[in-house]
Amino acid sequence: MLTVTFLNETVDYRDTTNLTYKGNWNLRGSYNASNVGETGTLASTEEMGATVTFTFPIPAIAFYYYGLPRCCGGLSEICIDCDPDDGGFIPIDDVNRTGDGKNLPIVLYSMRFSTPGIHDIIIMNTSNASELTIDRIDLEVITSSSDSDSTLVASAHSPSISAIVCGALGGAFVLFALVLWLFWFPLKQRRKESTGNRDPSPYVAPQTSSLPPLPSIPTASSPPIKKSSRSATICSGAARRYPSRYGYAPRPGKSEQPSFPAASPPVVSSESASQPGSSTASPPVVSSESTSQPGLSQLRREQDAGPVPAETEGSTLPPEYNEVFANAIRSSDIPPR
């Protein structure tokens, strides 16, 4: 992609390399622009036929001629790419009837070309009654650049920058490697010397400790329950039942109960101690024989042994006791299993 930019190149009147003066010229002239508070210098001549020739130092697409306009006279001509002997001059109107000479130089003549190029300009004073001045000539230069040109320009300038960067990185790497070697090499030597002076210790196999086998933990099992051959034993201190408002309740007071295993219920013997001809049935007999494993805690539970046999009571009960509690005594008998 083509990019077009414009640049002004100024050629001062004192540039005698590009400007050629012929005739009587004052190259030390000056002006005082008191209206704007500026002063400057310029070249001037009052000689008729005096000329100045200017050749573009670089290709330009336009030029601008700066000078001071005059109130009286001011007749001059310009020739662009022409032969002075053959004519072809163009008149320049540099007359300012109201000018007092206290302003800055202005553009007296300009031309724009179709294409940039090198051109020759001749400016000549045509009357001895006028003054020709020249301050500077500005050239409008077109600078065109494309992507390829930008790449070429960048590549032309990049080697110097890249060389500086690469040199700095290389120097830093060399310095880092040198510092690392100075610190690492003595450390390696000291480690090597300390390893060589150390006596190698014989290998000692680890001792395995023989531990006695762990004792086997006995599993808790319910011991066999032995049934009594006869229900001839009655737990001492058995609770006697008395009528209550809602039924029968055990006699207050705690009695000594037989101990049973924690997980086994009490076993009632299947045989009942009943005598033929007796008026009351014998109470059930609870077996007091139980086995327990050593070391295991057993729970004790209270167990109602039933009513006391009638024959053991004697004559301490009232005469009507058997008649009142006959049904209770019969219902308390436990049938055999």
C-alpha positions as CSV (number, residue, x, y, z in Angstrom):
1,M,0.0,0.0,0.0
2,L,1.3,3.4,-1.1
3,T,1.5,6.2,1.5
4,V,1.9,9.8,0.3
5,T,3.2,12.5,2.6
6,F,4.3,16.1,1.9
7,L,7.5,17.8,3.3
8,N,8.6,21.4,2.9
9,E,12.3,22.0,2.2
10,T,13.4,25.6,2.7
11,V,16.2,27.1,0.7
12,D,17.4,30.4,2.4
13,Y,18.6,33.3,0.3
14,R,22.1,32.8,1.8
15,D,22.4,29.4,0.2
16,T,24.7,30.4,-2.7
17,T,25.2,26.7,-3.6
18,N,21.6,26.5,-5.0
19,L,21.1,30.2,-5.7
20,T,23.1,32.1,-8.3
21,Y,23.0,35.9,-8.2
22,K,23.8,38.1,-11.2
23,G,24.1,41.9,-11.0
24,N,24.4,44.2,-8.0
25,W,22.7,42.4,-5.0
26,N,22.7,43.3,-1.4
27,L,22.9,40.0,0.5
28,R,22.9,41.8,3.9
29,G,19.6,43.5,3.7
30,S,17.1,43.4,6.6
31,Y,13.5,44.1,7.4
32,N,11.7,45.2,10.6
33,A,8.2,43.8,10.9
34,S,7.3,46.0,13.9
35,N,3.6,45.2,13.3
36,V,4.3,41.6,14.5
37,G,7.4,42.3,16.5
38,E,9.8,40.3,14.3
39,T,12.9,41.2,12.3
40,G,15.0,39.3,9.7
41,T,17.4,39.5,6.8
42,L,17.0,39.2,3.1
43,A,18.6,39.9,-0.3
44,S,17.6,42.9,-2.4
45,T,18.6,44.8,-5.6
46,E,17.5,47.9,-7.4
47,E,19.5,47.2,-10.6
48,M,17.5,46.8,-13.7
49,G,18.1,43.3,-15.3
50,A,19.6,41.8,-12.1
51,T,18.7,38.1,-11.8
52,V,18.8,35.2,-9.4
53,T,18.7,31.6,-10.7
54,F,17.5,28.7,-8.6
55,T,17.7,25.0,-9.4
56,F,15.8,22.5,-7.3
57,P,18.2,20.4,-5.3
58,I,15.6,17.6,-5.1
59,P,12.5,16.7,-7.0
60,A,9.5,18.8,-5.9
61,I,5.9,19.1,-6.9
62,A,5.6,22.8,-6.0
63,F,7.6,25.8,-5.0
64,Y,6.9,29.1,-3.1
65,Y,8.8,32.3,-3.5
66,Y,8.9,34.7,-0.5
67,G,9.7,38.4,-0.6
68,L,8.6,41.9,0.5
69,P,6.0,43.7,-1.6
70,R,6.7,47.4,-2.3
71,C,4.4,50.4,-2.5
72,C,6.2,52.2,-5.4
73,G,7.3,50.2,-8.4
74,G,7.9,46.6,-7.9
75,L,8.0,45.2,-11.4
76,S,9.7,41.8,-11.8
77,E,9.4,38.7,-13.9
78,I,10.0,35.0,-13.5
79,C,11.0,32.3,-15.9
80,I,10.4,28.6,-15.2
81,D,12.4,26.1,-17.3
82,C,12.9,28.6,-20.1
83,D,15.8,30.2,-22.0
84,P,16.5,33.8,-20.9
85,D,17.5,34.7,-24.4
86,D,14.3,33.4,-26.0
87,G,12.0,35.1,-23.4
88,G,9.2,33.3,-21.8
89,F,9.2,35.4,-18.6
90,I,6.0,35.8,-16.5
91,P,5.3,39.1,-14.7
92,I,5.2,39.1,-10.9
93,D,2.8,41.5,-9.2
94,D,4.7,42.4,-6.0
95,V,3.2,45.9,-5.6
96,N,1.4,46.8,-2.4
97,R,0.2,50.4,-2.4
98,T,-0.7,50.4,1.3
99,G,2.4,48.6,2.4
100,D,4.7,50.4,4.8
101,G,7.4,47.8,4.9
102,K,6.7,46.8,8.5
103,N,5.3,43.3,7.8
104,L,6.8,39.9,7.3
105,P,7.8,38.5,3.9
106,I,4.9,36.8,2.0
107,V,4.5,34.5,-0.9
108,L,5.0,36.6,-4.1
109,Y,4.7,33.7,-6.5
110,S,4.1,29.9,-6.4
111,M,3.5,27.1,-8.9
112,R,2.4,23.5,-8.6
113,F,3.5,20.8,-11.0
114,S,1.7,17.6,-12.1
115,T,4.6,15.4,-11.1
116,P,7.6,15.9,-8.9
117,G,10.7,16.9,-10.7
118,I,13.8,19.1,-11.0
119,H,13.1,22.6,-12.3
120,D,15.1,25.8,-13.0
121,I,13.7,29.2,-11.9
122,I,15.0,32.7,-13.0
123,I,13.8,35.8,-11.3
124,M,14.7,39.2,-12.9
125,N,14.1,42.9,-11.9
126,T,12.6,44.8,-14.9
127,S,12.7,48.4,-13.8
128,N,15.2,50.6,-12.1
129,A,12.5,52.3,-10.1
130,S,11.6,49.1,-8.2
131,E,13.3,47.0,-5.6
132,L,13.5,43.2,-6.0
133,T,13.7,41.2,-2.7
134,I,14.1,37.5,-1.9
135,D,13.8,36.0,1.5
136,R,13.6,32.2,0.8
137,I,12.1,29.6,-1.5
138,D,10.2,26.6,-0.1
139,L,9.9,23.4,-2.0
140,E,7.1,20.9,-1.5
141,V,8.5,17.4,-1.6
142,I,6.4,14.3,-1.8
143,T,7.7,11.4,0.2
144,S,6.0,8.1,-0.9
145,S,6.5,4.9,0.9
146,S,5.0,1.4,0.6
147,D,5.0,-1.6,2.9
148,S,8.0,-3.0,1.1
149,D,9.9,0.3,1.4
150,S,9.1,0.4,5.1
151,T,10.3,-3.1,5.4
152,L,13.5,-2.3,3.6
153,V,14.1,0.8,5.8
154,A,13.3,-1.1,9.0
155,S,15.7,-3.9,7.9
156,A,18.4,-1.4,7.1
157,H,18.2,0.1,10.6
158,S,17.5,-3.1,12.5
159,P,20.9,-4.8,12.3
160,S,22.5,-2.1,14.4
161,I,19.8,-2.3,17.1
162,S,19.7,-6.1,17.0
163,A,23.5,-6.3,17.1
164,I,23.5,-4.1,20.3
165,V,20.8,-6.2,21.9
166,C,22.5,-9.5,21.0
167,G,25.8,-8.2,22.2
168,A,24.3,-7.1,25.6
169,L,22.5,-10.5,26.0
170,G,25.7,-12.4,25.1
171,G,27.8,-10.4,27.5
172,A,25.3,-11.0,30.3
173,F,25.2,-14.7,29.6
174,V,29.0,-15.0,29.6
175,L,29.2,-13.0,32.9
176,F,26.6,-15.3,34.4
177,A,28.4,-18.4,33.3
178,L,31.7,-17.1,34.7
179,V,30.2,-16.3,38.1
180,L,28.5,-19.6,38.2
181,W,31.7,-21.5,37.4
182,L,33.7,-19.5,40.1
183,F,31.2,-20.5,42.8
184,W,30.3,-24.0,41.7
185,F,33.8,-25.3,40.9
186,P,35.3,-24.7,44.4
187,L,32.2,-26.1,46.0
188,K,32.5,-29.3,43.9
189,Q,36.2,-29.6,44.9
190,R,35.4,-29.3,48.6
191,R,32.6,-31.9,48.3
192,K,35.0,-34.3,46.5
193,E,37.7,-33.9,49.2
194,S,35.3,-34.4,52.0
195,T,33.9,-37.5,50.3
196,G,37.4,-38.9,49.8
197,N,38.5,-38.4,53.4
198,R,35.4,-40.0,54.9
199,D,35.8,-43.7,55.9
200,P,33.2,-45.9,54.4
201,S,31.2,-47.5,57.1
202,P,30.4,-51.2,56.8
203,Y,26.9,-52.1,56.0
204,V,25.0,-53.3,58.9
205,A,21.9,-55.3,58.2
206,P,18.9,-54.1,60.2
207,Q,18.0,-56.4,63.1
208,T,14.6,-57.9,63.1
209,S,13.1,-58.0,66.5
210,S,11.3,-61.2,67.4
211,L,8.1,-60.4,69.2
212,P,6.0,-63.1,71.0
213,P,2.8,-64.0,69.2
214,L,-0.2,-62.0,70.3
215,P,-2.4,-63.8,72.7
216,S,-5.6,-65.1,71.2
217,I,-8.6,-63.3,72.3
218,P,-11.3,-65.7,73.5
219,T,-14.6,-65.3,71.8
220,A,-17.5,-64.8,74.0
221,S,-20.0,-67.6,73.7
222,S,-23.0,-68.3,75.7
223,P,-22.4,-71.2,78.1
224,P,-24.7,-74.1,78.0
225,I,-27.6,-73.7,80.4
226,K,-28.2,-76.5,82.7
227,K,-31.7,-77.3,83.7
228,S,-32.4,-78.4,87.2
229,S,-33.4,-82.0,87.6
230,R,-36.0,-81.1,90.1
231,S,-37.7,-77.9,91.1
232,A,-37.0,-78.5,94.7
233,T,-35.2,-75.3,95.3
234,I,-37.0,-72.1,95.8
235,C,-35.2,-68.8,95.8
236,S,-35.0,-67.3,99.1
237,G,-36.8,-64.0,99.6
238,A,-39.2,-64.5,96.7
239,A,-41.6,-61.7,96.3
240,R,-45.2,-62.3,97.3
241,R,-48.0,-60.9,95.1
242,Y,-50.8,-58.8,96.6
243,P,-53.9,-57.5,94.9
244,S,-53.7,-53.9,93.7
245,R,-56.0,-51.5,92.0
246,Y,-55.1,-52.5,88.5
247,G,-53.9,-56.1,89.1
248,Y,-51.2,-57.8,91.1
249,A,-47.9,-56.2,91.9
250,P,-44.8,-57.7,93.6
251,R,-44.3,-57.1,97.2
252,P,-42.1,-54.1,98.0
253,G,-38.5,-54.8,98.7
254,K,-35.6,-56.3,96.9
255,S,-34.6,-60.0,97.3
256,E,-31.5,-61.8,96.3
257,Q,-31.8,-63.0,92.8
258,P,-29.8,-65.7,91.1
259,S,-27.1,-64.5,88.7
260,F,-27.5,-65.3,85.0
261,P,-25.3,-64.7,82.0
262,A,-25.8,-61.3,80.3
263,A,-27.1,-62.7,77.1
264,S,-29.1,-65.7,78.4
265,P,-32.6,-65.4,80.0
266,P,-33.4,-67.3,83.1
267,V,-34.4,-70.9,82.5
268,V,-37.4,-72.3,84.1
269,S,-37.4,-76.1,84.8
270,S,-40.0,-78.1,83.1
271,E,-40.8,-80.1,86.2
272,S,-43.1,-78.8,88.8
273,A,-42.9,-79.8,92.4
274,S,-46.5,-80.6,93.0
275,Q,-47.7,-83.1,95.6
276,P,-50.8,-85.1,95.0
277,G,-53.6,-84.1,97.3
278,S,-52.2,-80.7,97.9
279,S,-54.6,-77.8,97.8
280,T,-52.2,-75.4,96.1
281,A,-49.8,-75.8,93.2
282,S,-46.1,-75.5,93.7
283,P,-44.4,-72.4,92.3
284,P,-42.0,-72.7,89.4
285,V,-38.4,-73.3,90.2
286,V,-35.7,-71.2,88.6
287,S,-32.4,-72.9,88.0
288,S,-29.6,-71.1,89.8
289,E,-26.9,-73.0,88.1
290,S,-25.0,-71.0,85.5
291,T,-21.6,-70.9,84.0
292,S,-19.7,-67.8,83.2
293,Q,-16.5,-67.1,81.5
294,P,-13.7,-65.7,83.5
295,G,-12.9,-62.1,82.9
296,L,-16.3,-61.2,81.4
297,S,-18.7,-59.0,83.3
298,Q,-22.2,-60.4,83.9
299,L,-25.4,-58.5,84.5
300,R,-27.6,-59.2,87.4
301,R,-31.4,-58.9,87.0
302,E,-34.1,-59.1,89.5
303,Q,-36.6,-62.0,88.8
304,D,-39.9,-62.5,90.5
305,A,-40.0,-66.1,91.9
306,G,-43.8,-66.1,92.4
307,P,-45.9,-66.5,95.5
308,V,-44.6,-68.4,98.6
309,P,-46.1,-71.9,98.9
310,A,-49.1,-72.1,101.2
311,E,-47.6,-74.7,103.5
312,T,-44.7,-72.4,104.4
313,E,-46.9,-69.7,105.6
314,G,-48.3,-71.5,108.6
315,S,-51.0,-69.8,110.6
316,T,-49.7,-66.2,110.2
317,L,-52.2,-65.4,107.4
318,P,-55.8,-64.6,108.1
319,P,-58.3,-67.4,107.6
320,E,-59.9,-65.9,104.5
321,Y,-56.6,-65.4,102.7
322,N,-56.8,-68.6,100.6
323,E,-60.4,-67.9,99.6
324,V,-59.6,-64.3,98.5
325,F,-56.3,-65.1,96.7
326,A,-57.1,-68.6,95.4
327,N,-57.4,-67.4,91.8
328,A,-54.1,-65.4,92.0
329,I,-52.2,-68.4,93.4
330,R,-53.5,-70.7,90.6
331,S,-52.8,-68.2,87.8
332,S,-49.2,-67.7,89.0
333,D,-48.3,-71.3,88.3
334,I,-46.0,-71.5,85.3
335,P,-46.8,-74.4,83.0
336,P,-43.9,-76.6,82.0
337,R,-42.1,-76.0,78.7
